[in-house]
Structures are given as structure tokens and as C-alpha cells.
Amino acid sequence: MTYKTISIEQRGAADWLTLNRPDALNSINNQMVADLSDYFGRLFHAPRTRIVVMRGAGRAFCAGLDIKAQGGTSDAPFAGGFGFQGWLADVYVKMRRCPQPIISLVHGAACGGGFAFALASDIRIAAESARMNAAFIKLGLSSCDMGTSYFLPRLVGASLAAELMMTGRFIHAPRALATGLVSQVVPDAELEAAGEALVAEMLATSPIGLRMTKEGLGFAIDAPSLEAAIAMENRNQLMCAASDDFKEGLAAFLEKRPPNYG
């Protein structure tokens, strides 16, 4: 597919998705919502894509909604009756539903809906320049938007989530690392290399194991009980054990060689 506001570079089994409106700090407009909705909607049926790396072109990851475009509500689809609000919100749902792990490489500003892109990802690596905030409340809106009220407290706990959401203050890379919001902080010039190294490690795992791990983690976070989480683990493990990936992984382990998952 050819997109207007994002670019997709296929590096083997990984898609490198770049938000590509650098002159507008990759802010979100109607076209970007359409592009991201289409891309993430297709991933469920894209077995050759095993990982997605999300990043921003230019000086920022994503500055949030393009206020000058005012969301372009006149061009938004019905989206369950919520117009542009529901249309954009559905992008974050698609990010969580797609079976591929998503790695966000965050540099510069990640604000509002851009912050939510990082939160909806599975792994976040920050450049030293990264600064993130729930900007919604700065505009007279609620910070409970675009999944932020769901993602953020699960990542950093209720107290810090409340602080960030009720003030709109920025959290910079060092504090983001200290609170577990990101898993790594690197110099800006090394951000892509850090992403490549993580992708290489993840691609060394089995395709079915990687997908089932994302699915299992997502379920377990909301599991009503230990028994429910273990039931999902048992189901996923039996599916993995019956796969050719497991046969190859076990053989490679016994033969002391790298696995070849094909």
C-alpha cells in the first residue's frame, strides 16, 4: 500500500513504520488516521510481518492532534457515532489487537495522541531528547483519551498516572526510565541501532511463540484471576507445542545450533 502520511520500510520480517509529517512534528490529521487505520487493520492477516517498529521523522515522535486542522471532523467516518473521536480511538484498539509486537522509538515530543501511540505499543525505547505528556488536559479536555486512562496506570501505577494526567506535565526520558514507562534510554543518534538490536533478538524467537506471548500478556493484564491467566497460558502453550516452530526450536537446542524457523 502507498500511504501519504506514513512510510513503511520492510526490513526482513520487521516493518519500520515512520510517521512522516516532519514539518508538522508528525501531528495527527485525517489522512494519518486513515493511513494508520488501514495499516494496523491489515496486520492481522500479514503473517510475514512479525514485528512493527514505530518512529517519527524529523524532530519529534508525534506532537499529537493537528490543532490547525481541527481534526477535520467533516471528513471523518461515522465511527460508531463518535465521528473523528471514535475513528482515531479505533487506531489504538487495532494496535493492541494486531498479533505483531510493536516497538516505539520515541524522540523529541510525544504528546496527547502521540503519547498514546507510545503507550499502545508493547515496548518503548526513548532517546535522551524524549519528552511525553497527556496534553489533552492542557486544551480544556479530559486526559482520559485515546486509551491513556487504560494504558498509563498499567505501565506506571495509579499515582504517577494521575499526576501526569491531571497536570499534563511532561515526563522526560530519565524519569520515564526510572518509572518503567520505557525500557531503555539511549542517545538520539543511537535510537535506530537500539531498535535494530531489539528486533534482532525478537526475530530469533519462534514466530508462533512471539505472537502467543503478545496475546497472552494482553490477556493476563486484564485477567480476572490467576486461574484465568493460567488457562490462557495452558491453551497457548499447547498450541505452540503442536507447531513446527517448537519442533525446530527443540531440535536446535539439542543440537546446539541457532534455530531456523523459515
N, C-alpha and C positions, 0 to 999 in steps of 0.2 A: 504494500500500500504506500501511496505517496501522501504525506501529511504536510500541512502548511506551517504549523507552529511547533512541531516536534520533529526530531530526526531519529531514525532507528538504524544503528550500525550493528550488524551481526558479526560477532567475533566467536566463531565456532558455535557452541551451544548456548552462548550468552548474548542477549540483546542489550545493547547500550542505548538507552533512551535519553536523549538530551532535550530538555525544554529549550526551545530555540526562538525566543523573542528577546535577545540580549539588550536591544535598545530600550525595552520597556521593563528591564530587570526580570524578564520571563513571567510577567504578571499574567493572570488568567483572564482570557476573553472567551467569547462564544466559540471561536474556532478551536481554541485549545481544548475546551471542554469536549467538543465534537471529536477532535483527534484522539484525546486520551480515552474517551468512552469507547471509541471504535477499537483502539489498540488493546486495551485491557479486556474488552469483551471477547476478543478473538483468542486470547491466550489459553483459554480452557481447552481449545481444540488445536493447540500448537505443541505437540509432544517434542518436537525438535528443539524448542526453546526451553532450556532447563533453568535459566536464571535471568533476571532482569536487573540491570544497573541503571538507576535513575539519577540524573545530574542536571545542572543548569549551565547554559552557555553564558559567557561574559562574566560580569562582576558579582552575580548573585545566583543562588539556587532558584528561588521564586519569591517575588515580593508580594504575593497574594493576589487578590482580585484587582483587575484593571479598573480602577475607580472612574477614570475618564470615560471608559466605555459603558459604565454603569451596569455591567452585567449583560447588557444587550438583551433585556428580557423579551423584547418583541420577536426575536428570532429563536427563542428557547422552545423546545418541545413541551408538550403537556406535562410530562414527567409526574404522573400520578396526581396532577392538580397543583403541584408546587412550583411549576414553571422552572425558571433558572435555578432556584434554590435546590429543588429536587434533582434536576439534571446534573448539576455539579456534584451534589452529595452522592449520587449513584456511582461516580467515578471511584470514590474511596471504598465503596462496597465491592466494586469489581476488583480493586487492588487486593482486597482481603480474600476474595473468592477464588482468584486465579491460583492454580496449583504451583506456579513458579515462585520461589523466594525472590523478594525484591530488596535490593541493596540501594540505599540512598547515600550519595556522596554530596554532603552539604557544605557549601562555601558561601561566604557573604550572607546576605539576608535570606531568611526563610520565615515568612510572615503569614499569618492568617491561613488561607487555603494552602499556601506553600509550606507552612509549618505542618499542616495536616497531611500533605504528601509524605513528608518525612516520617510522621507518626504512623501512617498506614503501612509503611514499609516494614520489613522483617528485621533488617539490620541497618543501622545508621553509622556512617563514619563521617566525622566532622573535620574540616580544615580549621586551622587556627583562626581564620577570619570569620568563622560561622557565628551567627547570632540569630536566635529564633524567638518568636513571640506569638502569642494568641492575640493578634492585632484587632480582632473583631470589636472588643470592648472599647477600644480607642475611638471607634467610629459611632458609638452610641448603640451598638448591638450587643447581644449576648455572646460570651466566649464559648458557649455550648453550641458549636457549629462544626460542620464537616467532620464529624466523628471525634473531635477533640475531647469532648467530655467522656468519651469511651476509651480512647487510646491513652491519653496522657496520665490519668491516675493509675492505670495498669502498668505504666512504664516507670513512673517516679513516685507513686504513692499519692494519697489524697491531699496531704498538707501542701506539698510543693505544687501539685496541680492546681489547687485552689489559689495559692499565691500568684502563680503565673497567669491563671485565667481571670482572676479578679482585679489584676492590676494592668495586664497587658505588657508588663516589663519584659525586657529581653533576657534570655538566658544565653550566656556566651559559652564558647567551647570548653573552657576548663571546668565550669560548674556542670555543664551538660555531661561531661565525662565522669565527674565525681558522683553525680546522682544517678548514673546508669541510663541516661537518656540516649547517649551514644556509646558505642563500644570502643571507639578509638579516636584520637585526635592526632593529626599529622600536619606538617607544614603544607601550605596551599600547593606548592609545587610537587608534592608527593601524594596528592589525593588520588589521582588516577592510578598510580602504581599500587597504592594500598588497596584500591578496589580490585585491581587485576590479581593481586596476591590472594585475596579472599575468594574471588571467583575460581581461581585455580584449585584451591583446597576443596571448595564445594563440588567442583566438577569431578574430583577424584572419588566422590561417593557415588553410590548407585542411583540411577535415575528414579527408580520407584521408592527407594529409601528416602531420598531428598523430598520428594513430593509428599510422602506419607508423614514425614516429620513436620512439614509446614501444616498439613491438615490436622495432625494430632495436637500440635502446640496451640493452634487456634481454637480447637475444641476444648482442650484442657483448661485454658484460661477462664472459660465460662462454665466449666463442668459443675453440676450441682453437688457432686460428691466424689470422693476418691474412687468409689466403686464404678461410677460412670466413666471416669477418666481411664481406669484400668480396662474397662470393657472396650473402649475405643482402642487402647494400646494393643489388646489381645487381637482384635479384629484386624488392625493394620499389620501387626507382626505376622499373622497367619497369611495374609495376602503377600507380604514381602517374601516369606519363607517358601511360598509356592512359585516364585518368579525365577526366571533365568538369571536375573541380576544376583540373586542370593547364591545360586549355583556357582556363578563365576566368582563372586566375592569370596566364597568359602574355598574354592579351588585355588585362587590366587593366594589366600592366606596360608594354606597348607604347603603350597609350592614356593612360598616366599618370593612372590613377584607382584608387580603392580597389576591390579585388575584391569581387564579390557571389557568395558560394558557396551562397546559398539556404538 
